Amino acid sequence: MTQYLQIIYTVMWFVIAIGIFYVGRKNNLGITTTVTSAMFLFMGIWWLIDVLVPGVDFMAGVLAWVFRTIIALFVVAIALCYIQYRKSQK
């Protein structure tokens, strides 16, 4: 991936994180949006480190599996938060 495309991805993840956090707080959607924005913030930081450290490929090998595992844990946490939010709405 080219350097410019990685920078665009980094900015995109940060913008999505800020947008989700803002919308979640504005509409009082609970912890689900906070965890979701934290996931996108983590993705932005990961991509930023990948851009700033050109000697290490953070999207290949063991580091890619670490990234995928952390994202999977975030997705499970988001699902659990959403289920809890839906139960509290009934």
ROMI-391076 format. One record per atom (N, C-alpha, C): residue number from 1; x negated, y negated, z; residue in one letter; atom name. Coordinates in nm, 3 decimals. Each point is the difference from the previous one (the first is absolute). Example, Ala and Ser with C-alpha at 12.3 -4.5 7.8 and 13.67 -1.06 7.14 Angstrom:
<rs>
  nupa        X        Y        Z  mipa  nudo
     1   -1.319    0.569    0.780     A     N
     1    0.089   -0.119    0.000     A    CA
     1   -0.090   -0.120    0.000     A     C
     2    0.035   -0.105   -0.072     S     N
     2   -0.082   -0.119    0.006     S    CA
     2    0.077   -0.109    0.073     S     C
</rs>
This chain:
<rs>
  nupa        X        Y        Z  mipa  nudo
     1   -0.085    0.117    0.000     M     N
     1    0.085   -0.117    0.000     M    CA
     1   -0.089   -0.123    0.000     M     C
     2    0.039   -0.098   -0.076     T     N
     2   -0.082   -0.120   -0.009     T    CA
     2    0.011   -0.083    0.128     T     C
     3   -0.098   -0.087    0.018     Q     N
     3   -0.005   -0.085    0.119     Q    CA
     3    0.124   -0.089    0.009     Q     C
     4    0.043   -0.057   -0.112     Y     N
     4    0.115   -0.090    0.001     Y    CA
     4    0.129    0.072    0.038     Y     C
     5    0.015    0.121   -0.050     L     N
     5    0.120    0.077    0.031     L    CA
     5    0.003    0.038    0.148     L     C
     6   -0.115    0.030    0.057     Q     N
     6   -0.005    0.030    0.143     Q    CA
     6    0.035   -0.122    0.083     Q     C
     7   -0.044   -0.117   -0.042     I     N
     7    0.034   -0.123    0.071     I    CA
     7    0.150   -0.028   -0.010     I     C
     8    0.058    0.026   -0.117     I     N
     8    0.145   -0.019   -0.017     I    CA
     8    0.077    0.095    0.092     I     C
     9   -0.044    0.126    0.008     Y     N
     9    0.064    0.094    0.091     Y    CA
     9   -0.011   -0.045    0.145     Y     C
    10   -0.117   -0.050    0.038     T     N
    10   -0.021   -0.047    0.136     T    CA
    10    0.097   -0.113    0.033     T     C
    11    0.008   -0.098   -0.087     V     N
    11    0.091   -0.113    0.021     V    CA
    11    0.145    0.048    0.003     V     C
    12    0.033    0.093   -0.089     M     N
    12    0.137    0.051   -0.007     M    CA
    12    0.040    0.067    0.132     M     C
    13   -0.088    0.083    0.058     W     N
    13    0.033    0.068    0.125     W    CA
    13    0.020   -0.101    0.113     W     C
    14   -0.084   -0.105    0.005     F     N
    14    0.015   -0.101    0.105     F    CA
    14    0.130   -0.079   -0.018     F     C
    15    0.035   -0.034   -0.124     V     N
    15    0.124   -0.074   -0.026     V    CA
    15    0.122    0.084    0.037     V     C
    16   -0.003    0.129   -0.035     I     N
    16    0.111    0.088    0.036     I    CA
    16    0.012    0.011    0.152     I     C
    17   -0.112    0.013    0.070     A     N
    17    0.003    0.011    0.146     A    CA
    17    0.061   -0.125    0.063     A     C
    18   -0.042   -0.116   -0.045     I     N
    18    0.053   -0.125    0.053     I    CA
    18    0.148   -0.015   -0.033     I     C
    19    0.038    0.036   -0.123     G     N
    19    0.140   -0.009   -0.041     G    CA
    19    0.091    0.090    0.080     G     C
    20   -0.041    0.124    0.020     I     N
    20    0.082    0.094    0.077     I    CA
    20    0.011   -0.047    0.145     I     C
    21   -0.109   -0.047    0.057     F     N
    21    0.003   -0.047    0.138     F    CA
    21    0.093   -0.120    0.014     F     C
    22   -0.008   -0.094   -0.095     Y     N
    22    0.084   -0.120    0.004     Y    CA
    22    0.148    0.035   -0.013     Y     C
    23    0.033    0.084   -0.098     V     N
    23    0.139    0.038   -0.022     V    CA
    23    0.054    0.080    0.119     V     C
    24   -0.083    0.088    0.056     G     N
    24    0.043    0.079    0.115     G    CA
    24    0.028   -0.085    0.122     G     C
    25   -0.084   -0.099    0.024     R     N
    25    0.022   -0.089    0.115     R    CA
    25    0.118   -0.094   -0.023     R     C
    26    0.015   -0.046   -0.124     K     N
    26    0.109   -0.091   -0.031     K    CA
    26    0.136    0.068    0.014     K     C
    27    0.010    0.125   -0.042     N     N
    27    0.126    0.073    0.003     N    CA
    27    0.015    0.090    0.122     N     C
    28   -0.097   -0.006    0.092     N     N
    28    0.003    0.079    0.123     N    CA
    28    0.020    0.149   -0.030     N     C
    29   -0.089    0.056   -0.081     L     N
    29    0.013    0.139   -0.042     L    CA
    29   -0.074    0.099    0.090     L     C
    30   -0.065   -0.047    0.103     G     N
    30   -0.060    0.090    0.098     G    CA
    30   -0.143    0.038   -0.030     G     C
    31   -0.044    0.103    0.070     I     N
    31   -0.139    0.044   -0.003     I    CA
    31   -0.038    0.063   -0.133     I     C
    32    0.098    0.048   -0.076     T     N
    32   -0.028    0.066   -0.127     T    CA
    32   -0.076   -0.091   -0.095     T     C
    33    0.042   -0.123   -0.011     T     N
    33   -0.068   -0.091   -0.091     T    CA
    33   -0.138   -0.038    0.052     T     C
    34   -0.017   -0.004    0.131     T     N
    34   -0.132   -0.030    0.056     T    CA
    34   -0.099    0.112   -0.032     T     C
    35    0.044    0.125    0.015     V     N
    35   -0.087    0.114   -0.031     V    CA
    35   -0.028    0.005   -0.150     V     C
    36    0.101   -0.029   -0.081     T     N
    36   -0.019   -0.001   -0.145     T    CA
    36   -0.099   -0.108   -0.041     T     C
    37    0.013   -0.119    0.056     S     N
    37   -0.095   -0.106   -0.034     S    CA
    37   -0.140    0.034    0.051     S     C
    38   -0.011    0.070    0.113     A     N
    38   -0.131    0.044    0.049     A    CA
    38   -0.063    0.099   -0.097     A     C
    39    0.082    0.087   -0.060     M     N
    39   -0.053    0.093   -0.098     M    CA
    39   -0.056   -0.074   -0.121     M     C
    40    0.073   -0.097   -0.051     F     N
    40   -0.048   -0.075   -0.115     F    CA
    40   -0.121   -0.087    0.036     F     C
    41   -0.004   -0.048    0.123     L     N
    41   -0.117   -0.075    0.046     L    CA
    41   -0.122    0.093    0.005     L     C
    42    0.017    0.121    0.049     F     N
    42   -0.107    0.099    0.000     F    CA
    42   -0.048    0.027   -0.143     F     C
    43    0.095    0.016   -0.093     M     N
    43   -0.037    0.025   -0.139     M    CA
    43   -0.080   -0.117   -0.057     M     C
    44    0.041   -0.122    0.033     G     N
    44   -0.073   -0.117   -0.047     G    CA
    44   -0.140   -0.006    0.056     G     C
    45   -0.015    0.032    0.128     I     N
    45   -0.133    0.000    0.061     I    CA
    45   -0.087    0.109   -0.062     I     C
    46    0.058    0.117   -0.025     W     N
    46   -0.075    0.110   -0.061     W    CA
    46   -0.050   -0.040   -0.139     W     C
    47    0.089   -0.059   -0.080     W     N
    47   -0.039   -0.043   -0.134     W    CA
    47   -0.104   -0.113    0.008     W     C
    48    0.014   -0.090    0.095     L     N
    48   -0.096   -0.109    0.016     L    CA
    48   -0.139    0.054    0.035     L     C
    49   -0.005    0.097    0.091     I     N
    49   -0.129    0.062    0.033     I    CA
    49   -0.057    0.070   -0.123     I     C
    50    0.086    0.064   -0.079     D     N
    50   -0.046    0.067   -0.121     D    CA
    50   -0.060   -0.100   -0.099     D     C
    51    0.057   -0.121   -0.005     V     N
    51   -0.054   -0.103   -0.090     V    CA
    51   -0.131   -0.056    0.054     V     C
    52   -0.008   -0.022    0.131     L     N
    52   -0.116   -0.065    0.060     L    CA
    52   -0.121    0.092    0.016     L     C
    53    0.021    0.131    0.004     V     N
    53   -0.110    0.095    0.014     V    CA
    53   -0.008    0.082   -0.129     V     C
    54   -0.071   -0.050   -0.100     P     N
    54    0.000    0.068   -0.130     P    CA
    54   -0.076    0.132   -0.001     P     C
    55   -0.087    0.025    0.095     G     N
    55   -0.078    0.123    0.000     G    CA
    55    0.078    0.122    0.045     G     C
    56    0.110   -0.021    0.071     V     N
    56    0.080    0.111    0.053     V    CA
    56    0.137   -0.003   -0.068     V     C
    57    0.041    0.115   -0.055     D     N
    57    0.131    0.009   -0.065     D    CA
    57    0.102    0.048    0.104     D     C
    58    0.083   -0.092    0.044     F     N
    58    0.099    0.031    0.104     F    CA
    58    0.121    0.073   -0.056     F     C
    59    0.007    0.017   -0.129     M     N
    59    0.114    0.067   -0.062     M    CA
    59   -0.038    0.136   -0.057     M     C
    60   -0.111    0.057    0.048     A     N
    60   -0.043    0.132   -0.048     A    CA
    60   -0.057    0.079    0.117     A     C
    61    0.009    0.130   -0.011     G     N
    61   -0.060    0.088    0.100     G    CA
    61    0.072    0.001    0.134     G     C
    62   -0.078    0.010    0.105     V     N
    62    0.055    0.010    0.136     V    CA
    62    0.074   -0.129    0.038     V     C
    63   -0.052   -0.114   -0.039     L     N
    63    0.065   -0.127    0.034     L    CA
    63    0.140   -0.010   -0.062     L     C
    64    0.016    0.056   -0.118     A     N
    64    0.133    0.000   -0.063     A    CA
    64    0.097    0.086    0.082     A     C
    65   -0.049    0.113    0.051     W     N
    65    0.086    0.085    0.083     W    CA
    65    0.033   -0.066    0.133     W     C
    66   -0.094   -0.074    0.055     V     N
    66    0.027   -0.076    0.123     V    CA
    66    0.109   -0.103   -0.027     V     C
    67   -0.013   -0.071   -0.112     F     N
    67    0.098   -0.101   -0.039     F    CA
    67    0.138    0.063   -0.016     F     C
    68    0.007    0.110   -0.071     R     N
    68    0.129    0.067   -0.024     R    CA
    68    0.062    0.051    0.129     R     C
    69   -0.083    0.050    0.091     T     N
    69    0.051    0.050    0.127     T    CA
    69    0.058   -0.113    0.084     T     C
    70   -0.070   -0.113    0.004     I     N
    70    0.050   -0.115    0.076     I    CA
    70    0.129   -0.052   -0.060     I     C
    71    0.007   -0.007   -0.132     I     N
    71    0.124   -0.045   -0.066     I    CA
    71    0.114    0.099    0.029     I     C
    72   -0.029    0.129   -0.001     A     N
    72    0.104    0.100    0.031     A    CA
    72    0.050   -0.017    0.143     A     C
    73   -0.091   -0.028    0.094     L     N
    73    0.042   -0.025    0.138     L    CA
    73    0.086   -0.125    0.010     L     C
    74   -0.036   -0.103   -0.076     F     N
    74    0.083   -0.121   -0.004     F    CA
    74    0.139    0.032   -0.053     F     C
    75    0.009    0.079   -0.106     V     N
    75    0.130    0.034   -0.059     V    CA
    75    0.086    0.078    0.100     V     C
    76   -0.061    0.093    0.074     V     N
    76    0.074    0.074    0.103     V    CA
    76    0.049   -0.096    0.108     V     C
    77   -0.087   -0.091    0.043     A     N
    77    0.038   -0.097    0.103     A    CA
    77    0.113   -0.090   -0.049     A     C
    78   -0.006   -0.041   -0.126     I     N
    78    0.106   -0.084   -0.057     I    CA
    78    0.131    0.077   -0.003     I     C
    79   -0.006    0.127   -0.040     A     N
    79    0.122    0.081   -0.005     A    CA
    79    0.061    0.016    0.139     A     C
    80   -0.084    0.025    0.101     L     N
    80    0.051    0.014    0.136     L    CA
    80    0.059   -0.131    0.052     L     C
    81   -0.063   -0.111   -0.031     C     N
    81    0.053   -0.131    0.040     C    CA
    81    0.133   -0.028   -0.068     C     C
    82    0.010    0.038   -0.127     Y     N
    82    0.124   -0.023   -0.075     Y    CA
    82    0.113    0.085    0.057     Y     C
    83   -0.029    0.126    0.033     I     N
    83    0.102    0.087    0.058     I    CA
    83    0.048   -0.056    0.134     I     C
    84   -0.094   -0.047    0.080     Q     N
    84    0.036   -0.061    0.129     Q    CA
    84    0.083   -0.127   -0.022     Q     C
    85   -0.037   -0.080   -0.099     Y     N
    85    0.075   -0.123   -0.029     Y    CA
    85    0.142    0.034   -0.044     Y     C
    86    0.015    0.100   -0.086     R     N
    86    0.133    0.039   -0.048     R    CA
    86    0.088    0.055    0.114     R     C
    87   -0.061    0.074    0.091     K     N
    87    0.077    0.052    0.113     K    CA
    87    0.045   -0.112    0.093     K     C
    88   -0.081   -0.103    0.014     S     N
    88    0.038   -0.112    0.087     S    CA
    88    0.108   -0.086   -0.065     S     C
    89    0.018    0.008   -0.131     Q     N
    89    0.103   -0.078   -0.069     Q    CA
    89    0.137    0.062    0.011     Q     C
    90    0.009    0.127    0.034     K     N
    90    0.131    0.069    0.006     K    CA
    90    0.073   -0.027    0.126     K     C
</rs>
